[in-house]
Amino acid sequence: MSNPSVLFERAAGRTDYFPEVISLQKVEITNIDTSRLPRLKPEEMRALLIKAKSGDSEARERFIYSNLRLVLSVVQRFAGRGELADDLFQVGCIGLIKSVDGFDLKQNVRFSTYAVPMIAGEIRRHLRDYSAVRVPRSMRDTAYRAMQAKLRLTDALSREPTVGEIAKELGIPEADVVFALDAISDPVSLYDPVFNTDDDTLCVLDQICDPKDSEAKRIDAIALREGISHLGERDRKILNLRYFACRTQVEVSKEIGISQAQVSRLEKNALKQLEKYVRS
């Protein structure tokens, strides 16, 4: 397996190595000018991969360089995790190299389709191993085996396998697969965007609801606020002290300057008015 650091050193400044470079927005990462990374046509990529698989080391390295953009695209998904982009990029390149070694030319699958999950998996393992939240090694091993089985089954079935199929492949209960994959899943911020339009952004928080917070209860709450606004100032103050400030009737009577019996009578009348308003 090629050493990523050596590959990067060779790539830096070697624009003559790739005649088919294009100028894009420059990105500085790991001493590589990513604006000058090559873009090859699908047939050229496949020809390089065939040579690489036959043992041509120069074709192998060129193929890896030509797919560094895949690593960049995956690294962007993990922005804001507290890790340096350079570190994630190098880890992602290890996943890319493993993808080149493990890719089967006989399968009718695009290389990028196979490589992206491998790159992302390598980065996730790196983040998991160095995360402040420690996952038991046995569970991490199960999750790793599950991800490998998922890749194998995806190639064999030409679709994403179910949890049951992965569990059957590994010979373990479905619950173990679910728990293991959940344990290594990346945390999601409530403010992560899930959908963008020109006018608005939909975040994870916007899709979360409380099953106890029904529409009927929200309507009642609105009616209650409206009803309170129609009460007199003293009645509003009594209800506020009794039900929001959690005061006793004796404490309310002392603060307002009336008897406890008057507080009780006014409170009951105010509640009756509210009940009529809410039910009307």
C-alpha positions in Angstrom: 0.0 0.0 0.0 1.3 3.4 -0.9 2.2 5.8 2.0 -0.2 8.8 1.8 2.5 11.2 3.0 4.9 10.1 0.3 2.2 10.4 -2.3 1.3 13.9 -1.1 4.9 15.0 -1.3 5.2 13.8 -4.8 2.0 15.5 -5.8 2.9 18.9 -4.4 4.3 21.1 -7.2 4.2 18.4 -9.9 1.8 19.9 -12.3 3.7 18.5 -15.2 2.8 15.0 -14.0 -0.8 15.6 -15.0 -1.3 17.3 -18.4 -5.0 17.5 -17.9 -5.4 19.9 -15.0 -8.0 22.6 -14.7 -8.1 25.8 -12.7 -10.6 25.9 -9.9 -10.8 27.8 -6.7 -7.6 27.1 -4.9 -7.7 25.1 -1.7 -4.6 24.7 0.5 -4.6 21.3 2.2 -1.7 19.0 3.1 0.7 21.0 0.9 -1.4 20.1 -2.2 -2.8 22.8 -4.5 -6.2 21.2 -4.9 -7.1 23.6 -7.7 -4.6 21.8 -9.9 -5.8 18.2 -9.3 -6.6 16.4 -12.5 -10.0 15.5 -13.9 -9.9 12.4 -16.1 -12.7 11.1 -18.3 -14.4 7.8 -17.1 -12.8 5.8 -19.8 -9.3 7.2 -18.9 -10.0 6.4 -15.2 -11.0 2.8 -16.0 -7.9 2.3 -18.2 -5.7 3.6 -15.4 -7.4 1.3 -12.9 -6.9 -1.7 -15.1 -3.2 -0.9 -15.3 -3.1 -0.4 -11.6 -4.7 -3.7 -10.9 -2.2 -5.4 -13.2 0.7 -4.1 -11.1 1.6 -0.8 -12.8 2.6 1.3 -9.7 2.8 4.5 -11.7 -0.7 4.1 -13.0 -1.9 3.2 -9.5 -0.4 6.4 -8.0 -1.8 8.5 -10.9 -5.3 6.9 -10.3 -5.1 7.8 -6.6 -4.1 11.4 -7.4 -6.9 11.7 -9.9 -9.5 10.7 -7.2 -8.3 13.0 -4.4 -11.3 15.2 -5.1 -13.5 12.3 -3.7 -11.6 12.6 -0.4 -12.1 16.4 -0.4 -15.9 16.0 -1.0 -16.2 13.5 1.9 -14.0 15.6 4.3 -16.4 18.5 3.8 -19.2 16.4 5.4 -17.2 16.3 8.7 -16.5 20.0 9.0 -16.9 21.5 12.5 -16.0 18.3 14.4 -12.9 19.9 16.0 -10.5 18.1 13.7 -8.0 19.7 11.4 -9.0 19.3 7.7 -5.4 18.2 6.9 -5.7 15.3 9.4 -9.1 14.2 8.0 -7.8 14.5 4.5 -4.9 12.2 5.2 -7.2 9.7 6.9 -9.6 9.9 4.0 -6.7 9.2 1.6 -6.1 5.9 3.5 -9.7 5.0 2.8 -9.2 5.9 -0.9 -6.1 3.7 -1.1 -8.0 0.8 0.5 -10.7 1.4 -2.1 -8.3 1.1 -5.0 -6.9 -2.2 -3.5 -10.3 -3.7 -2.8 -12.3 -2.6 -5.9 -13.5 -5.4 -8.1 -13.4 -4.5 -11.8 -15.9 -7.4 -12.5 -18.6 -5.6 -10.6 -20.8 -3.2 -12.5 -20.3 -0.4 -10.0 -18.7 2.9 -10.5 -15.4 3.4 -8.5 -16.8 6.5 -6.7 -19.8 4.6 -5.6 -17.5 2.1 -3.9 -14.9 4.5 -2.7 -17.0 7.2 -1.0 -18.4 4.9 1.7 -14.9 3.5 2.3 -13.4 7.0 2.7 -16.2 8.1 5.0 -15.9 4.9 7.0 -12.2 5.5 7.5 -12.8 9.0 8.7 -15.6 7.9 11.0 -13.3 5.3 12.5 -10.6 7.9 13.1 -13.1 10.2 14.8 -14.6 7.4 16.8 -11.2 6.2 18.1 -10.2 9.7 19.2 -13.6 10.8 20.4 -14.3 11.9 24.0 -17.2 9.4 24.0 -15.6 5.9 24.3 -17.3 3.0 22.6 -16.4 -0.5 23.7 -13.9 -2.1 21.4 -16.1 -5.2 20.9 -19.0 -3.0 19.7 -16.6 -1.0 17.4 -15.4 -4.3 15.9 -19.0 -5.4 15.3 -19.8 -2.1 13.7 -16.7 -2.4 11.4 -17.7 -5.9 10.4 -21.2 -4.7 9.7 -20.0 -1.9 7.5 -17.8 -4.3 5.6 -20.7 -6.7 5.2 -22.9 -3.9 4.0 -20.3 -3.1 1.2 -20.1 -6.7 0.2 -23.9 -7.1 0.1 -24.3 -3.8 -1.8 -22.0 -5.1 -4.5 -23.7 -8.6 -4.6 -27.3 -7.3 -4.5 -26.9 -4.1 -6.4 -28.8 -2.3 -3.7 -28.4 -1.4 -0.1 -29.0 -4.4 2.2 -31.4 -4.5 5.1 -30.3 -4.8 8.7 -31.6 -8.4 8.7 -29.5 -9.3 5.7 -26.4 -7.8 7.3 -27.1 -9.7 10.6 -27.5 -12.9 8.6 -24.3 -12.3 6.8 -22.4 -11.9 10.1 -24.4 -14.6 12.0 -25.4 -12.2 14.8 -28.7 -10.8 16.1 -30.2 -7.8 14.3 -30.2 -5.9 17.6 -26.4 -6.2 17.9 -26.0 -4.7 14.4 -28.4 -1.8 15.2 -26.7 -1.1 18.5 -23.2 -1.2 17.1 -23.9 1.0 14.1 -25.8 3.5 16.3 -22.8 3.6 18.7 -20.5 4.8 16.0 -22.9 7.1 14.3 -21.9 10.7 14.1 -23.7 13.2 16.4 -26.0 15.5 14.6 -26.6 19.1 15.6 -30.2 20.3 15.9 -29.2 23.2 13.7 -27.7 21.1 10.9 -29.5 21.9 7.6 -31.4 19.0 6.0 -32.9 21.0 3.1 -32.1 24.3 1.5 -34.1 26.6 -0.7 -33.4 30.1 -2.0 -35.6 31.6 0.7 -35.2 29.3 3.7 -33.3 26.5 5.3 -34.9 23.5 7.0 -32.9 22.2 10.0 -33.1 19.0 12.1 -34.8 21.0 14.8 -37.7 21.9 12.5 -38.5 18.2 12.0 -38.7 17.4 15.7 -42.0 17.4 17.5 -43.3 16.4 20.9 -46.0 13.7 20.5 -47.6 15.1 23.7 -47.8 18.5 22.2 -50.9 17.9 20.1 -52.6 20.5 17.9 -55.6 20.5 20.2 -53.4 21.5 23.2 -51.7 24.2 21.2 -55.1 25.6 20.3 -56.2 25.5 23.9 -53.0 27.3 24.9 -53.8 30.1 22.4 -57.4 30.3 23.7 -56.1 30.4 27.3 -53.8 33.3 26.5 -56.6 35.2 24.8 -59.0 34.5 27.7 -56.5 35.8 30.2 -56.1 39.0 28.2 -59.8 39.7 28.7 -59.6 39.4 32.5 -59.2 42.4 34.8 -55.8 43.5 36.0 -56.3 42.1 39.5 -57.7 38.8 38.3 -54.7 38.4 36.0 -52.3 39.1 38.8 -54.0 36.6 41.1 -53.8 33.8 38.5 -50.2 34.7 37.7 -49.2 34.5 41.3 -51.2 31.4 42.0 -50.3 29.3 38.9 -47.0 30.7 37.6 -45.3 32.0 40.7 -46.8 29.1 42.8 -47.9 31.3 45.7 -50.5 30.2 48.3 -53.8 32.1 48.6 -52.5 33.5 51.9 -49.3 34.8 50.3 -51.4 36.3 47.4 -53.7 38.0 49.9 -50.8 39.7 51.7 -49.2 40.9 48.4 -52.5 42.3 47.0 -53.8 43.6 50.3 -57.1 41.7 50.5 -58.4 38.8 52.5 -57.6 35.1 51.7 -61.4 34.5 51.3 -61.6 37.3 48.7 -58.6 35.8 46.8 -60.3 32.4 46.8 -63.6 33.9 45.4 -61.8 36.0 42.8 -59.7 33.1 41.7 -62.7 30.8 41.2 -64.6 33.5 39.2 -61.5 34.1 37.0 -61.2 30.4 36.3 -64.9 30.1 35.4 -64.5 33.0 33.0 -61.5 31.4 31.4 -63.3 28.0 31.1 -66.2 29.7 29.3 -63.8 31.5 26.9 -61.8 28.4 26.1 -64.9 26.3 25.4 -66.7 28.9 23.4 
